[in-house]
Amino acid sequence: MRKIALFLIVLFSLYSCKNTQEEFVIEDIEPYKPIVDYGFHFDQFNVHFDTIDRQDTFEKILKKQNLNGKKASEILKIIKDSFPTSVVFKRPYVCLRSKDKYNKLQYLIYQPNRIDYYLVDLTDSVVGFKKSRPLTFKVRTVAGELTGPLTKTLRDLKIDPTLSGKLTKVFAWSIDFFKSKKGDKFALSFTERYINDTIYDGVDSLRAAFFEYKGEKIYAFPFIQERGGKVDYYNDQGKALKNFFLKAPLKFVHITSKFSKNRFHPVQLKWKPHKGTDYAAPTGTPIMTTAAGVVEQAGYTAGNGNFVKVKHDKTYATQYLHMSRILVRRGQRVKQGEVIGKVGSTGLASGPHVCYRFWKNGVQVDALKLKLPNSQPMESRNLPRFKEQIRPLKRALDSVAEIKFNK
């Protein structure tokens, strides 16, 4: 009996120990990481975060602090040459105070934007200066398909939608985004900015891209031909993407009527030629001149409504009809992409749109079918350097597209 009792005691003890070990398993805990910002370890201070109020000034903010015997007015005199004259409403500032019973202000940090900040050092003699938070740049290369407007597609891919503005500007001479459709493929390589290596600060630059348009891949690579020159974009063969004319006078709208020898007029209710391309858009949408030139006409007629005609050279001229407002005058020189008016429905128009008309050698032609030369061609001596520069970029675009679309 004694042996049996001893066996049961041992067995019970083992069972109890096993349960105890299972109940008190200690999970791995991520080690504490102190907050480091503006070059300071915040755990070394009593930290106070605040934002600028409507009535705040530097002097008012300083007067609220324990300044260790210093006066706010004297501090401002010392730092006036290195600090801005005013503060921006709702922008943040940080007070770093001594970690003792006196809680005295040692540093005041004011941040007028996401990157720059101003620092007042009160630890010894008063010093004020401007600094910038460290920036890092990370390359991102993605592929996708249009799911609707370009901004929506980028947002769905968790890409800053402001990149769409850059893309439409780069491809404005090569792709008519009015004709792009859902399912069109593309690939992008771009750099993104991060503050302190963690805070996302938007897209910094476009490194390379391609869009499939009408069954063709159209590449875009930035390149500087001469030292100190400007960046232009070229396709994979070194041909400039920038044309003499933009593809359209508006952004992100749709074509409602094309150039035609015989079209039923929606207002006059009869068949007649339509010697232009209609782009529908809300009233007030900016209308851009598609090329640089001189305003030849700016006025009103019963049929055209408010209109502007721009002469570009001895060969070409363009006209923009049915404006709600004209923003240029006759004889004015305009740049390519400059806003010359606003969309409206003046004259013989059934709704807000711009009728875009195009002249070549004095004859109205279909702007959508006209082939125009590129500007700023690649110089032959620069082509080998260009080819070498784009080789890894093109490989990256093609690789990410192959992985995306052939998986």
N, C-alpha and C positions, 0 to 999 in steps of 0.2 A: 504493500500500500504506500509506503514511504517513497518508493521509486516512482510509482505512478503519480503521486502528488507532486514530486520534484519535476517530472516530465511536463506536467500540466502548467506548472509555474513558469518554466523556461519557455514553453510554447506561447503562453499568454504574453510574456515579456517581449518576445520577438515580434509578435503580431502588433503589440502596442507601439513598439519602436518604428515598425514599418509605416503604421498609420501616421505617427508623429512626423516622420520624414516627408511623407507625401503632403501633409497639411502645411508645412512650413518651407516649401520650395521658394527660394528667393530669386526673382526674375532679374535679368540684367537691366540696370537703370542707366540711361544716357547721362554721361558726366555733365555737370553744370558748366555752361559756357557764359562767361561774363559778357555784358553788352559793351562793345567797343565801337565808338563813333566819334567823328571829328578828331580822331587821334587820342581820345581819352578812354580809360577804363571807368565806366560809370559806377562800378561798385566801390570806387575809392572816394565817392562824393555823395552828398545828399543832393539828389537830382530833382529839379522842378521843371516840368514841361508846360508850355503855355503858347497861346497864339496872340497875335496883334489885334487889339480892339480898335474900334473906329477912332477913338479919341487919343490913342496911344502915340507917344513920341519916345525917342531914346531916353530923354531926360525923365519922363514920367515913369518909364520902366525901371530906370536906375534908382529913382527915389523910393521905390517900393522895396529895395534890397537893403540888406545889412552891409554897408560899404566899408566897414572897418575904419571909420573916421574920415573917409574921403567924401568930397561933395560931388554930386552929379554934374553940376555945371563945370567944375574943374576937369572932370574926366572927359566931358564932351569937347572941351577946348584942346585937350591933348590928342584926341583921336579924330578930330574933324577932317583931317586931310586923307584919312584912310577909310572913313566910314561914309555911307550914303547920307544925304541930307534929310531923308524921310524914310518911314517904314511902310510896308505894304500890308493892307488889311488882311487878316486871317492867315498871314504867313507865320510859321512857327519860330519860337525862340526857346532856348534852354538855359537855365541857371544851374551852375555847378557850385555848390556850397561846401564849406569845410565840414567834415564828418566828425564834429565835436559839439559841445554844448553851445558854442558861440554861433554856429551855423552861418558863417560869414561868406559873402559872395566872393568866389575866386575867379570864375570865368563866366562871361555872358556870351552866348552864341546866338546870332540872328541869321536866319536862312531865308533870303528873298526869293530863291528859286530852288529847284531840286538838286542842283550841283554846287553852286557857290554858297559860301557863308562868311559872315564877319565875326571876328573873335576879339573880345576885350579881355585882356589878361591883367588881373588885379593882384596877383600873388606877391609882386614886389613893386617896382615902379609900374605905372600904368602904360600898357602897350595895346594898340589896336591895329589889326591888319585883316586883309581879305585872303581867304584860302578856298580851295576847291576840293570836294570829295573825290576820291580816286574813282576813275572810270575804267571798266574792263569791257572788251568787245568780244562777242562770241559769234562764230559763224553758224548759220543755220541753212540747210538745203532741204527743200521739200518739193513734192510733186502732188498734183491734184487735178480735179476736173471742175469746171464751172458748174455751180449749182444754182445760178441766178446771177444777179449783179456781182461784179468783182469784189466790192466791199463786203458783201454777205459771204461770199466764198472764202475770203481771207479770214473773216471773223470765225467761220465754222472750223477753220484749220488752226484757230488760236494764234493768228498772225495779226499784228497791229494793222487795222483796216486803212490807216493813213498811207500805207505802202501803195494802195491802189492809185493814189494821185501820182506817185512817181512812175508807176508802171504805165498808166495811160498817157503820161507825158512822153515817156521814152518810145512807146509804140504808136504814138498818135499819127505818125506818117506812114506806118506800115499796116496797121490793123484798124479797121472800122469796127469799134466795139458795139456799134448798133447792130452789126451782123453776127457778132459772136453768139453762140448758143450753148445751152446746157449740154454738158458732156465734152466740151472742148478741153483738151488736156494742156497742162502747162507744168513747168518746173522753175523754181526760183532759188537763188542762192544770195543771201544777204547777211549783213552783220547787225547785231542788236546790242544796244548799250545797257550796261548794268552799273549802278552806283554801289560802291562798297562790295562789288562782286555778287550782290544778292537782290538789289532793288531794280526791277525792270524799268528802263527809261526810253523805250521805243526803238524803232528801226533807225540805224545810223546811215547805211548806204546799201545800194544794190550792186552786187558783185557780178551777177549774170542771170539771164532768164531766157526761157523760150515759151512761146505760145503756138499751139497748133491752130492754124487759121486757113480755112478752105483746103484742108488736106495737106498743108505744108507747115513744117516747123520753121518758125521765124525766131532766130536767136538774137540776143542783145548783149553786147559786151562793152563795158566802158573802156576808153583808151584815150591817152593823151599823145598826140603826134609830136609835139615839140615841147621842150623843157619850158615850164612856165605857162604852157598853153592851157586851154580849157578842155574839159572832158566832153567827148562826143561818144555816141553809141553806134556800134557797127555789128553787122551780122557775122556769121562764122566764116564768110568768104572775104571779110574786110570791106564790105560795101556799107556806106553810111545809111543809117536808118532814117535820118532826118531828110525829109523831102522839101521841095520848094513850097508845097502847100500842105496844110493839115487835111486830114481825111474828112472832117466835118466841122461846122461852126459852133456846135454845142457839145456838151458832155452828158453821157448817160441818159439819152432819150431814145426815141425810135422813129424810123422812117414811116411816114403814112402815105406818101405818094412819090413815085419816081418820075424821072424825065420820060416823056411820052409824046409821040406824034399825034395821038388822039386819045384824050381822056375826058370823061364826063365831069364837067365842072360842078362842084357841090352847091355853089351859090347861084351861078348863072343858069344852071340846069340845062346845059347843052354840051355837045361834044366839040372839043377844041384841043389844040396842042398844049402840052404842059412842059414848058422849057426850063424846068428846075427840079430840085429835090426838096420835098417837104419834110421837115424834122419837127415833130410835135414835142411840146414841153410846156410846163406851167407858165402862166403869165409872169413876167419879171425875170425869167431865166436869162443869164448873161449870154449874149451873142458875141462870138470872137471872129475877127477877121482871119481868114485861113492863110494869109501870107502878108508880108510887109508891103506897103505901098502908100499911095496918096489918095485921100478921099476925093473922088471926082464929083459925086453928087450926094446930097443929104437933104431929104425933103419929103413931100407928101403928094401922092396922086390917088385918084378915086379907086383904081384897081390895086395898086401896090401898097396903099396905106403909107405909113412911115417907112422909109427905106434908105439904105446907104449903098452907094456903089464905090468900089475901091479899084483904082487902076494900079496894077503891080509892075508892069513894064510895057514895052511896045507890043507884046504878044497877048498878055493875059489881063483879065479884069473879072471881078466877082461882085455880086449884088445880093443884098439881104433885105427881104420884104416883110411887111406886116408887123413892124416893131411897135411895142407900146411906148417906148422911149428911144430917142436918138441921142447918143452920148458923144458924138464927134461933129465936126463942122467941115464944110467944104474947104479943100486946100490943106487940111491937116495931114501930117505924115503919121502913119500908124505902123506898129510892129506886129509881127506874126503872133497870134494868140491874144492880142489886145482886145479888150471888151469895147465894142463900138455901139452897142444898143441892148435893149431888153426885149424878150419875146412878147408878142402881143397878138391881136387879131384885128388890126386896123385894115381898112380897105376891103376887098372882096375875100373874106376869110370866114370859114364856118366855125373856127375854133382857134385857140392860141397855138401858133407854130411859126417857124421861119421858113420861107421859101428861099432856097439857096440857088442862085443862078451863076453860070460860069461862061465867060467869053474867051475864045481863042481866035486871034486875028479878026476880031469884030463879029464872029459868028457864035451864037449860043450853042454849047455842046453839053453832053452828059458828063458831069464831074465825076460820077462813080466809075465811068469806063475809061477815063483819060489816064494815060501813063505819063507821069512827070519825072524829070530827072532828079537824082539825089543831089544834095549840096555837100560841100566839104569832103570830097572823095579822099580815100586813103592813098597817101603817096606810096609809090612802089618801094621806095627805100625803107619804109616803115613796116611793110607787110610781114617780113620774117620775124621781127620783134613782136608784132601783134599776134602772129600765129603761135609763137612760143608762149606768150603770156596767157592766151585763152585755152591752151591745150588742157591743163588740169581742171579748169572751170567747166569746160564743155564735158569732160569725162565725168565730173561730179553730177552735172545736170542729167546726163544720159543714164548714169547708173541709178540714181534715185528714181528716175522715171521708169526704168526697166523693172526695178524691185516693186514699185507701186502698181504698175499696170499688168505685170506678167506673173503675179503671185497666184 
